[in-house]
Amino acid sequence: MVVTGASTGIGRATARLLKSRGWRVLPTARSRTDLDLLRGEGFQPVELDLADSDSVEYAAKEVLELTHGVIGAVVNNAGYGQPGALEDLSRAAMRKQFETNVIGTLDFTNRFIPAMRAQGYGRIVLVSSVVGRVTIPFLGIYSASKFAVEAIGDGLRVELGPAGISVSVVQPGPIKTSFRKRVVSEATRGLDMRDSVFAATYARELSQPERTYTRPTDRFRRPPEAVAKKIVHALEAARPRVRYPVTAVAWFGDFVARFFPARLKDRILSSKVIGKEV
């Protein structure tokens, strides 16, 4: 089986846990340094950049060669978040967000479906986010990509169910990983920070790559192993769940998405924006 985005955080924790349970895990990463670190832990890693179609093709072929065409499961964890108000994002930034989190993820997954159909079984896990249920200010394009992942999960589940292939979506809330720090470091790419009406917010929140800014929900943060356990259940349970919210914030977000009126959600979220700029 293959786990994407296994260089750190949720992906690394998932690869380790699955390996400890007897799975043969082929983790993916982009950088040579991360690939070497994975080899040092006894893995046989595969280089993959979801934003590069050639990389997706080569990585999928390598995985199928290493597994002799038999693939039990695909865990789609790799992705990144582009911060910024929607009006400030360049076309290139929007495209890269979707190329990685949506198009690349589905392209990579699709390359294993024929093998799973031939086998008559398979498990696919898509790691989404609580913001794939509730959009929050300044992460609108990332939320949009995760909403798309949710839709892909629903579509694949119906289309692949008759073939014996199970599809589950995992929805982490606040997790103790380096994701937030990476978001800050990516901020200046494709984002008009200087001339924006939100320039003061960007200067405060996105000007220091080493800073991991705090949020009220941080007290609910869980370690990446909490997500890994849900992924294991999706892969090993006789009847895996359709969705796995992780953390109280994710459960609450799902509740809000289903039962809160849109205008009430707007008022709550607008309070995070109004009054921050002068």
C-alpha positions in Angstrom: 0.0 0.0 0.0 1.0 3.6 -0.6 0.8 6.6 1.7 1.4 10.0 0.1 3.0 13.0 1.9 4.8 10.9 4.4 7.8 13.2 5.1 6.3 14.6 8.3 3.1 14.8 10.4 0.1 12.7 9.6 1.7 10.9 6.7 4.8 9.9 8.6 2.7 8.8 11.7 0.4 6.8 9.4 3.2 5.0 7.6 4.9 4.1 10.9 1.7 2.8 12.5 0.7 0.8 9.4 4.2 -0.7 9.3 4.0 -1.7 12.9 0.8 -3.5 12.1 2.4 -5.6 9.4 1.5 -3.6 6.3 4.1 -3.2 3.5 4.1 0.6 3.3 5.5 2.5 0.3 5.6 6.2 1.6 6.0 9.1 -0.8 7.8 12.4 -0.4 9.1 15.2 -2.6 12.6 16.0 -1.4 15.7 13.8 -1.5 16.4 14.6 2.2 12.9 13.3 3.2 13.3 10.2 1.0 16.6 9.4 2.7 15.1 9.8 6.1 12.3 7.4 5.2 14.9 4.9 3.9 16.7 5.2 7.3 13.5 4.0 9.0 13.4 0.9 6.8 10.9 2.1 4.3 11.1 1.9 0.5 10.0 5.4 -0.4 8.8 6.7 -3.7 9.4 10.3 -5.0 6.2 12.1 -5.8 5.2 15.7 -6.5 1.4 15.8 -7.0 1.6 19.1 -8.9 3.8 17.5 -11.6 1.9 15.2 -13.9 5.1 13.4 -15.0 6.0 12.8 -11.4 2.5 11.3 -10.7 2.8 9.0 -13.7 6.3 7.8 -12.7 5.5 7.3 -9.1 2.4 5.3 -9.8 4.3 3.1 -12.2 7.0 2.6 -9.6 4.5 1.6 -6.9 2.8 -0.9 -9.2 6.2 -2.4 -10.2 7.3 -2.7 -6.6 4.0 -4.4 -5.6 3.8 -6.6 -8.8 0.6 -4.9 -9.8 -1.2 -5.7 -6.5 -2.2 -2.7 -4.4 -4.3 -3.1 -1.3 -4.8 0.5 -0.4 -4.0 4.1 -1.3 -3.8 6.8 1.5 -3.9 10.3 0.0 -2.5 12.5 2.6 -0.2 14.8 0.6 -1.2 18.4 0.1 -0.6 22.0 1.1 -2.4 25.2 2.0 -2.2 28.5 0.2 -3.2 31.3 2.7 -4.7 34.6 1.8 -7.9 36.4 1.0 -9.5 35.1 -2.2 -9.3 38.5 -3.9 -5.5 38.6 -3.4 -4.6 35.2 -4.9 -3.0 35.0 -8.3 -4.3 32.7 -11.0 -1.1 30.6 -10.7 -1.5 30.3 -6.9 -5.1 29.1 -7.3 -4.1 26.6 -10.0 -1.2 25.2 -7.9 -3.6 24.7 -5.0 -5.9 22.6 -7.1 -3.2 20.9 -9.0 -1.8 19.5 -5.8 -4.8 18.9 -3.5 -7.4 17.9 -6.1 -6.2 17.1 -9.7 -2.9 15.5 -8.6 -4.5 13.5 -5.8 -7.3 12.1 -8.1 -4.9 11.5 -11.0 -2.6 9.5 -8.6 -5.6 7.5 -7.2 -7.0 6.8 -10.6 -3.9 5.0 -11.7 -4.5 2.2 -9.1 -8.2 1.7 -9.7 -7.8 -0.7 -12.6 -5.6 -3.0 -10.4 -8.1 -2.8 -7.6 -11.0 -3.6 -10.0 -9.1 -6.6 -11.3 -8.4 -7.8 -7.7 -12.0 -7.2 -6.6 -11.0 -5.3 -3.6 -9.2 -2.2 -2.4 -9.3 0.7 0.1 -8.9 4.4 -0.7 -8.5 7.0 2.0 -8.7 10.8 1.3 -7.4 13.1 3.9 -9.6 16.2 3.8 -10.0 18.7 6.7 -12.6 20.4 8.9 -12.3 23.3 6.4 -13.6 20.9 3.8 -16.9 21.3 5.6 -16.7 24.9 6.9 -14.8 27.6 5.0 -12.8 30.0 7.2 -11.4 33.5 6.3 -8.0 33.7 4.6 -7.9 30.0 3.8 -10.7 30.1 1.2 -8.8 28.5 -1.7 -7.5 25.7 0.6 -11.0 25.2 1.8 -12.2 25.0 -1.8 -9.7 22.3 -2.6 -10.8 20.3 0.5 -14.5 20.7 -0.4 -13.5 19.2 -3.8 -11.8 16.3 -2.0 -15.0 15.7 -0.1 -16.9 15.6 -3.4 -14.4 13.3 -5.0 -14.7 10.9 -2.0 -18.5 10.8 -2.5 -18.2 10.2 -6.2 -15.6 7.5 -5.9 -17.5 5.8 -3.1 -20.6 5.3 -5.3 -18.7 4.5 -8.5 -16.3 2.0 -6.9 -18.5 0.4 -4.3 -19.9 -2.3 -6.7 -16.3 -3.3 -7.5 -15.5 -4.0 -3.9 -13.5 -0.9 -3.4 -14.1 1.1 -0.2 -13.6 4.9 -0.1 -13.4 6.9 3.2 -12.7 10.5 3.9 -10.7 11.6 7.0 -11.4 15.1 8.3 -8.7 16.3 10.8 -9.2 19.4 12.9 -6.3 21.1 14.7 -3.3 18.6 14.6 0.1 19.1 16.1 2.1 19.1 12.9 4.4 21.5 11.0 1.5 22.2 8.5 0.8 25.7 9.9 4.4 26.7 9.7 4.6 25.5 6.1 1.5 27.6 5.3 3.3 30.7 6.7 6.4 29.9 4.7 4.4 29.6 1.5 2.5 32.8 2.1 4.4 35.1 -0.2 4.1 32.9 -3.2 1.2 34.0 -5.4 -0.2 36.3 -2.8 -0.5 40.1 -3.1 0.4 41.0 0.4 1.7 44.6 0.0 -1.2 46.2 -1.8 -4.1 44.3 -0.1 -6.7 45.8 2.1 -5.7 43.0 4.5 -2.0 44.0 4.5 -2.0 44.5 8.3 -3.3 41.0 8.8 -0.7 39.5 6.5 2.1 41.4 8.2 0.9 40.2 11.6 0.1 36.6 10.7 2.2 35.7 7.7 5.4 37.7 7.8 7.5 35.3 9.9 7.9 31.8 8.5 9.2 30.5 11.8 6.2 31.6 13.7 3.4 29.2 14.4 0.6 31.6 15.3 -2.0 30.6 17.8 -5.7 30.1 17.4 -8.5 29.6 20.0 -9.0 26.0 18.8 -5.4 25.1 19.7 -6.4 23.7 23.0 -8.2 21.0 21.1 -5.1 20.0 19.0 -4.3 16.3 18.9 -1.1 14.5 17.8 -0.9 13.2 14.2 -1.1 9.6 15.6 -4.8 10.4 16.4 -5.4 10.8 12.6 -3.3 7.7 11.8 -5.5 5.6 14.0 -8.6 6.6 12.1 -6.9 5.9 8.8 -6.0 2.4 10.1 -9.7 1.8 11.0 -10.7 2.9 7.4 -8.2 0.4 6.0 -8.8 -2.6 8.3 -12.4 -2.4 9.5 -14.9 -4.8 7.9 -17.3 -1.9 7.5 -15.2 1.3 7.2 -17.0 4.6 7.9 -17.7 7.1 5.1 -16.2 9.9 7.1 -13.9 10.2 10.1 -13.8 13.5 11.9 -10.7 13.9 14.1 -10.8 16.2 17.1 -13.7 17.9 18.8 -13.3 20.8 16.3 -13.8 18.6 13.4 -17.0 17.0 14.9 -18.3 20.5 15.7 -17.4 21.7 12.2 -19.5 18.8 10.7 -22.4 19.8 13.0 -22.1 23.4 12.0 -22.0 22.5 8.2 -25.2 20.5 8.5 -27.3 22.4 11.0 -26.3 26.1 11.3 -28.0 28.5 9.0 -25.7 30.1 6.4 -26.2 33.6 7.8 -25.4 32.6 11.3 -22.1 30.9 10.0 -21.4 34.1 8.1 -21.8 36.3 11.2 -19.5 34.1 13.3 -16.8 33.9 10.7 -17.1 37.6 9.8 -16.1 38.4 13.4 -12.6 37.0 12.5 -12.2 39.6 9.8 -14.1 42.8 10.8 -12.1 45.2 12.9 -8.7 43.8 12.0 -8.0 46.3 9.3 -7.7 50.1 9.4 
